[in-house]
Amino acid sequence: MPADHHAPDAALRLAQALIRCPSVTPEDRGALDVVADALQPVGFAVERPVFSEPGYPDTPNLYARIGRDGPCLVFAGHTDVVPEGEGAWRHDPFSGAVADGMLYGRGAADMKGGIACMLAATLAFLERRGADFGGSIAFLITGDEEGPAVNGTVKLLDWARRRGERFDHCVLGEPTNPGRLGEMIKIGRRGSLTGKLTVLGRQGHVAYPHKAENPIPGLLRLASALVAEPLDRGTAHFDASNLEFTTIDVGNPATNVIPATARATFNVRFNDDWTAESLGAEIRRRLEQAAGNAVRFSLDLQPSNAPAFLTRPDAFVTLVAEAIRAETGLTPTLSTTGGTSDARFIKDACPVIEFGLVGETMHQVDECVAVADLERLTAIYERVLDAYFAGP
């Protein structure tokens, strides 16, 4: 690792070092070494727990902390990335190339760039303030976020809790901004629930429909009932919940056979009007009402570890928003849009907000971020640290 982590281009150097580790889930390939090598020399105690689960690959994680007194501010993120995908990249996806003011590479936006900025901001803060800054800073970094998320943040948080670690607030560096740095803070996420619907019929020849029972009309009837009326109208901080069918399957290659079953899968992104349990009950009620005595069906609701949650706007959210405004001139929208993230696990340990780079190219070929945004995000995080540990 370069020695000059405190240089003005520290975030860029760290981001390049991270990108050059091809840490496609569940591989680490040295990415957590980059984090540890940046933090240990300035006094962080760094630990590297590896978690296991039958049927899943072992996954390394990292926990680092400086200071034992409160308050404790946590920076959280993930060093694993999705594969480079199909298609030709302008630059090697694991080279960390810079061209025309852009840093290219898998993870540049999601979210090695964000981790690099957190590291650079922390190093600059400690260089100015020293180790006696009136609190604690922790890093909670997993290598299992883009994959099954079995051996990642959930187990890392449980490991930390059993060791007596306590946190006051968390910044998760996911790429929250749609198009410009400073546009959006995530203060919550909608929940996710998946259901598998099966309608039962009786197989037979299409020329003798009276001797068969076609499940397809019944499936269409039930599917229509689920989407006929909105689940809700949205809440103060959330959009309306939406139920989307993602597949309808019969699996019948024959054109002269009425199938025995018809299946559909749907996913619901739900707001804080619902829990997975109450939403499941409403879905079942709609199906039973539509089915009556005419349609035989079964419903399999998949276990959900993604509840809807909200970090209510408070002094901490205001502190982060003011740091963003001071650096970018933008007043960030407080949003709960988008998919799920590890914030859904962290919220049980402490209040959490998400703010990182621009996510426009994440998971795409030629994923990239502006070098200038790395510098500005580092400055924002440093402002957050200064304000959080301002003292009496």
N, C-alpha and C positions, 0 to 999 in steps of 0.2 A: 504493500500500500504506500502511496505517496506520503511523505512526512508532513507536508504543509496542509493539513486539514483545516487550518484557520485562515487560509488564503481567501481572497474574494471569490475565487472560482471553486471553493471547497465543495459546494453542492454538485457542481458539474463533475468534478473528479470522482466524488463518491458515487454518483449515479452511473458514471461510466464503469467504475469498478464493479458495481452490482450487476449491471447489464451484461458484463463480460462473463458472468457466472450463469451458465445455461440451466437455471433452476426451474425446469418444467416440473410441475407437481408429479411425483413426490420427491424429486431430486433436489438436493441443496447445492451441490457443486461449488461450495465455497462462499455462497452468498452471506450466510450468517457469520462467517469469518470476517468479512468486510465490516459488518456492524460491530462485532466484538473488538476488532483491531482499532476501530475509531474510538470506542468508549472506554476500554480498559486503561489506556495511558492517562486519561484525565480523572481517574478515580472511581469509575463505575465498577461495582461488583457484578460480574457477568456469569450467568449460569446457562447451561445448554441442555435442558431436559429433552429426552427422546421418548416419545409416547408410542404405545403399541396397542393394537386391537386385532383380534383374530379376523383373518380375511382381508386385512388392509396392510399396506406397507408401513414400516416404522417411519416416523417423521420427526426430524429435529426441530426444536423451537429455541427461542432465546428470551431470557428475562434479564434485564440489567437495571440497577438502581444506584443512585448516589444520594446520600442523606438518609436519615432514619426518622427525622421529625416531620410533622405535617406542616402545611398541606402537601399532598403528593399529587403532582400532575403527571399523567401517563401519556406517552406517545405510543400509538399502536399501529400495526400494519402487517403486511405479509410480503415475504421475499419470493414466494413461488409465483410462477407465471404460467399462462396457457401456452400450448405449442405455437411454433411460428406460423402454422397454417399453410394453406396452398396459395400459390402465386409467387411471383418474383419480387423480392425486396430490392429497393434501390441500393441498400447497404446491408451487409451481413446483419441479421437480426440480433446477434450477440456480440457485435463489435463496439457498440457505443459510439458510432460515428457521428460527427457534427458536420452539418452542411447547411449553408444559408441560414445560420442562426437557429437551426433545429437540431435537437439531439434525437437520434434514431435508435430504436432497439426494442425488443420485446421486454415489456415492463417499464418503459420510459414513463408512461402515464399511469399504468396500473401494476404496481405502485412503487416501483423502485425509485422513481424520481421523488415521490413524496417522502419516502424514508430518508433519502439523501438530504433533503431539505431539513427534516427534523434533526438529523445528526449534525449538519452544519450549523444550524441555529443554536443547538445545545452547546456545541463546542465554542462558538463565539460568545454565547452568554456566560459560560463558565470562565472563559479567558478574561472577561471584563469583571465579573462579580466574584470569582473565586468559589471555593467549595462551601463557604458559609453564607449561603444566599437566602436562608430563612425557610427552608422546606426540603422537599425531595423531588427528584425527577426519575421516572421509570420508563423503560422501553419494554413493550410487550409485542414481540415479533414472532409470527408463526410461519411455518413452511407448508401449511395445509389449509389454504383458503379457496384456491381455485378448483380444488378437487372435492373429495367427499366431506372435507371439514370434520373428520372424525378424530384425528390425532393432532388437532390444532388448538385454536383459541379456547374452546370449551375446557379441554384438559389442562391447558396452561393456566387458565384462571383458577381452576380447582386446585391445581398444584400450588399456586401462589397463596390461595386462601388458607390451605392447610398449613402453610409455613407462617401464617400470621400476617401476610402482606395486606395492607389496606390502602385504598386509593380514594382520592377526593373528586377528581375530574379526569376525563380522557379526551384527547384529540386523536381521531382515527384519520389517517391521511389518504383516504380513498379519493379518486379524481372526481370531485363533486361538481365541477364547473362545466356547463354545457359548451360554451364557446369562448368565454373570456375569464381570466383569473379574477376572482373576487365576486362573481355573479351569485354564488349559491353556497349556503351552509346546509347540510342535512341535519335536522334536529329529530329525526325519527324515520321509520320505515314502515311500509305496509307489511302485513303478514302474508303468508303463502300457505295455501291448502290445496292438495291434489286429490281428486276423486276418480275412481274407476267404476263405470256404470255398465252393467251387463243385463241385457234383456233376454229372457228365455223364450224360445219358441219350440216348434217341432218340425224336424226336417221332412221334406217331401218333394214330390215332383210338381213343377209349376203347372202342369196340365190338370192336376187334381188338388187345387188349393184347399178344398174342403177336408182333405185328409192330412193337411199340414197346418202349421201355425207360424206365420211369417213374423219374425221378431223385429224386422226393420221398421214398419210403421209405428210399432210401440216405442222403439228407441227414439224415433223422430218426435213422437208425442211427448216423451219425457224430456228430451233435450229442449224442445220448445218451451216447456213449462219452466225450466230453469232460467231461461233468459227472457221470458215474457215481461217480467217486471224488474226494475232495478232493485238490487239488494238494499241500497240506501242512497241518500242524496249527497253523501260526503259529510265531513265534520269540520270543525273550526280550522284544523291544521292538515286535513287529509282530503284527497280527492275521493269521489265515490268508489266503492268497491266494484271490481269487475270480474265476471266469470267468463272464461274463454274456453271453448272446446278446442283441444289441440289435435285430436285424432278421432275418427270414427272408422271402425273396422268390422268387417264381416268375414274376411278371409275365405271367400268362396270363389274359386276359379271357374266353377261350372255355371253356365247360363241357363240351365234347365232344372236347377235344384234350389228349392227354398231352404235357406240355412237354418240351423238349429239355434244359433245365438247371434247376437249383434252387440258390439261393445263400443264404448266411447270413453275417452279420458278428457278431463277438464282440470283447469287450474284456476283458483280464485286468488286475486290479490285484494286483501281486505284491510279496512281501516280500523280505528280504535272503537268503533261501534260493536265490534265482534271479538270473540275469542275463537280459537279453532273449534272448540266444543259447541258454542252457541251457533256458529255458522254451520257446522255439520248438522246440527239439529234442524235448522231452517231448510237446508238443502233436502234433507230426508223428508221433511213435512211437505215440501213442494212436490217431490216425486210421488209420495204416497197419495197425495190429493189428485195428481194427474193420472196415476195408474188406476186408481179405483180397484175394481175387480177384474179389469180387462187386460192388464199388463203385468206379467210376472217379471220381477227384476231383483237384482242384488246390487248393493252399493258398498264399495270398499274405499273408505277414506284413509289415505296414507298418513302415517304418523308425521306430525309437523313440529319442527324445531324453530319455526320462524313466526313468532307472534308479531302483531302490530305493537309498536311502542313509540313513545313520544318523550323527548327531553324538553320539558316546558321552558319556554324562553325565560331566562333569569339573568342574574348579574354575570354569570360565566359566559352565557351566549352573547350578551352585550359586549363583554370584554373582547371576545374573539371578533365580533362584527366591527368593533371600533378599530382593532388592529388591521383588519382588512381594508376598511375605509381609509385609514391613514396612509396606507401603502399604495392603494389602487385608485382611490377616489370614488369607488363604487360602494353602494349600500347593498349588502348581499341579501337575497331572498332567503327566507327561512323555509326550507322545503322538506317534504317527506316522500318525494317521488322516487322512482327508480326501483331496482330490484332489491334483494336482500344483501346484507353485509354482515361482517363479524360484530358490528355494533349491537346486533340483536342479542349477542351473548354478553358483551361488555356492560350493557345497561343494567344487568343484575349486580354488578360490582360497584358501579358509580355512574353518575350522569356522563353521557358521552355525546359529542358532536362530531360530525365528519366534515373535514375541509382539506382539499388537496389541489392537485393540478387540474388542467383542462382535460376532460376525458373523451374528447371527440374521436380520437383514433384508437382507443383502447381495444385490444383483442383483434385489431385489424392488421393486414399487411402494411408495412411502413408506419407502425406505431411511432409516434414522435411527440415531443413537447418543445416549446420555445425555451432556449437557454435563458433568455431574459426572465421567463416565468420561474425558472428554478431559483434565480437570484431574488425575485420578488417574494416568492413563497417562503424562502429562507428568512427574509426580512420580516414577513408577517409572523412566522412562528417565533422569531426572536422578540418581536413586540409583545406577543402573547406571554412569553416567559417573563419579560420585564414587568408587565402589568400584573401578572399572577403573583409574582414574588416581590411586589412593590414594598411590602412591609407596612408597618403602622403609619 
